[in-house]
């Protein structure tokens, strides 16, 4: 039986693409293992998938001053030793890494044991963790055409991001019933990232009087961010977060207002959902969402609105522009070379295992 180790963690975005590969890997007869941190989010997310899990010591390598900069390098070195010991025991044919700092000791340890590694970079420019892994990787998968110029030519492959198959099987009628919506009015879905967005929530709620004239709105607003004063607002439904119901709401949505995290927008691309992206501003991040949004805008997949321009009238104007031109966005997304990421990545894994020395 072929064996593969998956790794990646720190955020859900470094884990869910790995989960998207699981069904196909199992169909092809792979025995799957996961290496993550001892108590990271990846351990919780993997728990429901019957995958043997191994924890290693990990530390964050920061580019800014922090007292932990003195201790974390030692944790990374220990993690490298932990990973090397686990990999010697498991003897996998290949490692696939979705990034995050837990992946660094795993990928580097695998390379030291001559185990081939394929890594995936979600954002436009590689983060520090993947920069440390690229030199020893066999192939580097990416989401954006622009990323190719930042990667070694002989390693870079434009694949897009692997999407969980379940997201493609949503039930529109179930979502309409859950939200008590009618099928005769279009639906806007609003989602501001895994923890919500205060700025987007405020702008959407300010624009409700205008938007509710023509739309129904389902608003995933984040933990503790439901506005109780709007609980009885007609055609407007709020949720803190959604789990299994998310696929149904996505199937129901005619257009989507979203942040511009790489995995989130790749899901919108796979579902061909016309979208208005409001990227996290540079002052709150390393600017990757701004670059992600710019790429999708340039390729004709998205409209983009800066957070600084989130006046209610501006938001409403952009929403109407998006809806009126929705077919143009769907047509552009249908021609994308960033679709079918699971097939492309599985193909790379199979080729690497078959041709392994």
ZAMARGU-4260 file (C-alpha; in steps of 0.2 Angstrom, whole numbers, plus 5000, padded with zeros to 4 digits):
<rodrens>
0) 5000/5000/5000 | 5006/5017/4996 | 5009/5029/5010 | 5007/5048/5011 | 5010/5060/5025
5) 4999/5076/5025 | 5005/5092/5035 | 5000/5110/5037 | 4992/5119/5051 | 4990/5135/5062
10) 4974/5140/5053 | 4959/5131/5045 | 4966/5137/5028 | 4981/5127/5030 | 4971/5111/5034
15) 4955/5111/5023 | 4964/5109/5006 | 4972/5093/5014 | 4955/5086/5018 | 4949/5089/5001
20) 4962/5077/4994 | 4957/5063/5007 | 4943/5055/4997 | 4954/5053/4981 | 4969/5047/4990
25) 4959/5034/4998 | 4951/5029/4982 | 4969/5026/4975 | 4974/5015/4989 | 4985/5027/4999
30) 4987/5025/5018 | 4986/5043/5025 | 4994/5050/5040 | 4994/5068/5047 | 5008/5077/5056
35) 5004/5093/5064 | 5007/5103/5080 | 5002/5095/5097 | 4987/5106/5101 | 4984/5116/5085
40) 4968/5118/5075 | 4973/5105/5063 | 4972/5092/5077 | 4954/5096/5080 | 4950/5097/5061
45) 4958/5080/5057 | 4949/5071/5072 | 4933/5067/5062 | 4942/5059/5047 | 4950/5043/5054
50) 4967/5048/5050 | 4982/5044/5062 | 4988/5060/5069 | 5006/5064/5075 | 5011/5079/5084
55) 5028/5088/5084 | 5035/5103/5093 | 5033/5119/5083 | 5037/5137/5084 | 5033/5153/5074
60) 5047/5161/5064 | 5043/5180/5065 | 5050/5194/5055 | 5046/5206/5070 | 5053/5208/5088
65) 5045/5197/5100 | 5051/5188/5116 | 5047/5171/5109 | 5059/5174/5095 | 5072/5168/5107
70) 5063/5152/5112 | 5054/5147/5096 | 5069/5142/5085 | 5073/5129/5098 | 5055/5122/5096
75) 5057/5122/5078 | 5074/5112/5079 | 5065/5100/5091 | 5051/5098/5079 | 5063/5093/5066
80) 5069/5079/5077 | 5052/5074/5081 | 5047/5074/5063 | 5062/5064/5057 | 5058/5051/5070
85) 5040/5049/5065 | 5044/5049/5046 | 5057/5035/5049 | 5044/5025/5058 | 5030/5028/5044
90) 5041/5027/5029 | 5029/5037/5018 | 5031/5037/4999 | 5028/5056/4999 | 5024/5071/5009
95) 5011/5084/5004 | 5012/5101/5014 | 4999/5115/5014 | 5010/5126/5024 | 5010/5135/5040
100) 5025/5134/5052 | 5021/5116/5058 | 5026/5111/5040 | 5043/5118/5040 | 5051/5104/5052
105) 5041/5091/5043 | 5046/5095/5025 | 5064/5098/5030 | 5065/5082/5039 | 5057/5073/5024
110) 5070/5080/5013 | 5084/5074/5024 | 5077/5057/5022 | 5075/5058/5003 | 5056/5058/5004
115) 5049/5068/4990 | 5038/5083/4995 | 5025/5093/4986 | 5020/5109/4994 | 5005/5121/4991
120) 5006/5140/4992 | 4989/5148/4993 | 4993/5166/4992 | 5000/5177/4978 | 5017/5178/4986
125) 5025/5164/4997 | 5024/5166/5015 | 5040/5163/5026 | 5036/5145/5030 | 5034/5140/5012
130) 5050/5150/5008 | 5060/5139/5019 | 5052/5123/5011 | 5053/5128/4993 | 5072/5124/4991
135) 5069/5106/4996 | 5052/5103/4988 | 5049/5092/4972 | 5035/5103/4966 | 5027/5119/4972
140) 5008/5121/4968 | 5000/5138/4968 | 4983/5147/4966 | 4988/5162/4955 | 4996/5164/4938
145) 5007/5179/4945 | 5014/5167/4959 | 5023/5157/4945 | 5036/5171/4943 | 5041/5170/4962
150) 5044/5151/4961 | 5058/5140/4953 | 5053/5137/4935 | 5056/5119/4936 | 5045/5116/4952
155) 5031/5128/4949 | 5013/5121/4944 | 4997/5132/4943 | 4984/5120/4951 | 4972/5131/4960
160) 4967/5126/4978 | 4959/5109/4981 | 4941/5111/4986 | 4931/5099/4997 | 4919/5089/4986
165) 4905/5092/4998 | 4905/5111/4994 | 4900/5106/4976 | 4884/5097/4982 | 4874/5110/4991
170) 4855/5110/4992 | 4848/5126/4987 | 4830/5122/4992 | 4836/5116/5010 | 4845/5133/5012
175) 4829/5143/5006 | 4819/5133/5019 | 4832/5136/5033 | 4832/5155/5029 | 4813/5156/5026
180) 4817/5164/5009 | 4807/5165/4993 | 4814/5158/4977 | 4808/5173/4967 | 4821/5186/4974
185) 4840/5184/4972 | 4850/5180/4987 | 4866/5189/4993 | 4878/5179/5004 | 4889/5189/5015
190) 4904/5181/5024 | 4919/5191/5032 | 4931/5177/5035 | 4931/5163/5049 | 4929/5176/5063
195) 4919/5189/5054 | 4923/5207/5050 | 4917/5222/5060 | 4919/5233/5045 | 4910/5223/5032
200) 4896/5219/5045 | 4893/5238/5048 | 4893/5242/5030 | 4881/5229/5025 | 4869/5233/5039
205) 4870/5252/5035 | 4865/5247/5017 | 4851/5236/5021 | 4837/5248/5017 | 4843/5250/4999
210) 4848/5231/4997 | 4832/5224/5004 | 4822/5232/4991 | 4828/5219/4978 | 4838/5206/4987
215) 4837/5193/5001 | 4853/5193/5012 | 4860/5179/5022 | 4874/5186/5033 | 4887/5175/5041
220) 4894/5188/5053 | 4906/5179/5065 | 4905/5173/5083 | 4896/5186/5095 | 4893/5198/5080
225) 4874/5195/5077 | 4864/5211/5079 | 4849/5207/5090 | 4840/5223/5084 | 4839/5216/5067
230) 4833/5198/5071 | 4816/5202/5064 | 4821/5211/5049 | 4812/5204/5034 | 4823/5195/5021
235) 4838/5197/5031 | 4845/5182/5041 | 4861/5181/5052 | 4872/5167/5058 | 4887/5167/5068
240) 4895/5153/5058 | 4889/5138/5047 | 4896/5121/5046 | 4887/5108/5036 | 4874/5121/5030
245) 4887/5131/5022 | 4887/5121/5006 | 4868/5124/5005 | 4869/5142/5007 | 4883/5144/4994
250) 4871/5134/4982 | 4857/5146/4986 | 4868/5162/4984 | 4867/5172/4968 | 4881/5183/4972
255) 4893/5184/4987 | 4902/5198/4997 | 4918/5191/5005 | 4935/5194/5011 | 4949/5189/5000
260) 4957/5174/5009 | 4965/5163/4996 | 4955/5147/5000 | 4939/5156/5002 | 4940/5165/4985
265) 4946/5148/4976 | 4930/5140/4983 | 4920/5154/4975 | 4929/5151/4959 | 4925/5133/4959
270) 4907/5136/4962 | 4907/5150/4949 | 4899/5162/4961 | 4900/5181/4956 | 4908/5190/4970
275) 4912/5207/4978 | 4929/5205/4987 | 4933/5217/5001 | 4951/5212/5006 | 4959/5214/5023
280) 4969/5230/5023 | 4988/5230/5023 | 4988/5238/5040 | 4980/5222/5047 | 4990/5209/5037
285) 5005/5206/5026 | 4994/5212/5011 | 4991/5195/5004 | 4972/5198/5002 | 4975/5214/4993
290) 4986/5205/4980 | 4973/5190/4979 | 4959/5201/4976 | 4969/5211/4962 | 4973/5195/4953
295) 4955/5189/4953 | 4949/5206/4947 | 4962/5206/4933 | 4956/5189/4928 | 4938/5195/4927
300) 4932/5184/4942 | 4928/5197/4954 | 4924/5215/4958 | 4934/5223/4972 | 4930/5236/4985
305) 4943/5243/4997 | 4938/5243/5015 | 4942/5262/5016 | 4928/5264/5003 | 4915/5255/5012
310) 4902/5268/5013 | 4884/5261/5012 | 4880/5270/4995 | 4897/5263/4988 | 4893/5245/4994
315) 4876/5246/4987 | 4882/5252/4970 | 4895/5239/4969 | 4882/5225/4973 | 4870/5231/4959
320) 4885/5232/4947 | 4890/5214/4951 | 4872/5207/4950 | 4868/5216/4933 | 4885/5209/4926
325) 4884/5192/4934 | 4884/5182/4918 | 4901/5190/4913 | 4909/5185/4929 | 4902/5167/4928
330) 4908/5166/4910 | 4926/5171/4915 | 4927/5159/4929 | 4921/5145/4918 | 4937/5147/4907
335) 4949/5147/4922 | 4964/5136/4922 | 4963/5136/4941 | 4949/5123/4942 | 4950/5105/4945
340) 4964/5107/4958 | 4961/5090/4966 | 4964/5081/4950 | 4980/5091/4946 | 4987/5089/4963
345) 4983/5070/4964 | 4991/5068/4947 | 5007/5076/4953 | 5007/5065/4969 | 5005/5049/4958
350) 5018/5054/4946 | 5030/5058/4960 | 5027/5042/4969 | 5028/5032/4953 | 5045/5040/4947
355) 5053/5040/4964 | 5071/5034/4963
</rodrens>
